[in-house]
Amino acid sequence: MITSTTNTIEGREITEYRGIVTGEAILGTNIFRDIFAGIRDIVGGRSGAYEKALREAREIALSEMQDEARKLGANAVIGIDLDYENISTGSSGSMLMVSASGTAVVIR
């Protein structure tokens, strides 16, 4: 499946628009990751645990979106938009949400 953030795919013709498709992923980040990320925020540096969780959530959201497009008979998704949110759950930590949306199309 071809995926793109653009509204066209160079060298390919869109023959059908099948509709909007989405995928979402919500992952919990445990309290230890939050504590170490907070320390890194104070002293500087990157948070490998958050980067890994973010990468995993993005892959899940994109995969779900592609699965939905396949069910509609599409062979590509164009105009993909990714949104990221950090949802606080109080003293127990936070949740990381990634959503992907795009237009399922048939190209040749």
N, C-alpha and C positions, 0 to 999 in steps of 0.2 A: 504494500500500500504506500503510495506516495503521499507525503504530508508536507504542507508548506504554510508559512505565515503570509504569503502573498496571495492575491486574488486570482492569479493565473499561474500556469505552469508552462514555462518557455518550451516551445516546440511541440506542445500537446494541445489538442482541441477539447474543450469541455462540451460534451454532447448532452448531458443531463444533470440537473440539480436534484439531489435526492432529499435535501433538508438539513436542518441544523442538528449537529451531534455534539454530545458533551461527555465528559468523564470527570469524575471527582475522586479525590483521595484525601482521607483525614487520618493522620498518624499522631499518636500520642508521643510526647517527649517526656521521659521520666524525670523525676526531681533531681537525680544526680547529674544528668545532662544540663538541666537548667542551672544548677549551682556552678558547674564548671564553665558553662557559657557566660554566666554572670562574672566570674573571676576573669575570664579572658576579656570581657568588655572593659573591665577596670584596668587591667594591665596591658591590654592590646593583644592582637593576634587573631587568628581565625578559629572558628569553632568547627572542628572536623565532624563532631557528632551531628550538629545541625545541618552541615553541608550534606552529609550522607543521608539524613532523613529527608531533606529537601529533594535531593536527586531521586530517591526512591519514590516519594510521593508524586513527583513530576512524571516518572516513567509509568506508574500505575494509572494516573489520570489520562495520559496520552494513549496507553494501551486500551483502556476502557472506551475512549472516544473512537479509536480505530475499530474496535469490535462492533460498536453501534453502527458505524458506517458500513461495515461488511454486511450486517444484517439488512441494511437498506439496499444492498446491491451495488454499493459504490466501490470504486477502486482508487479513490484519492480523497483527501480532505484538504480544503484550501481555507485561507483566511483564519488560521489558527491563532487563538488568543489564550495566553496562560495568565491566570490570576493566582496570587499567593496571599494567604492570610494566616496570622498567628492568633489563635483563639485562646484567651486566658480562661483557665478553669479554676481559678482561685489559688489557694495555698498548695494544691496538689500538682500544679504544673501548668502545662499548656498543650494545646493541640495545634498541629500544623495542617492547614488545608490548602490543597492545590486543585484548581479546576481548569479544565481545558475545554474549549469550544471551537467549533469550526463548521464549515459547510461541506457536507458529503456530496461528491460529484462523481460522474462517470467521465473518464477521459479516454481519448484514443490517440 
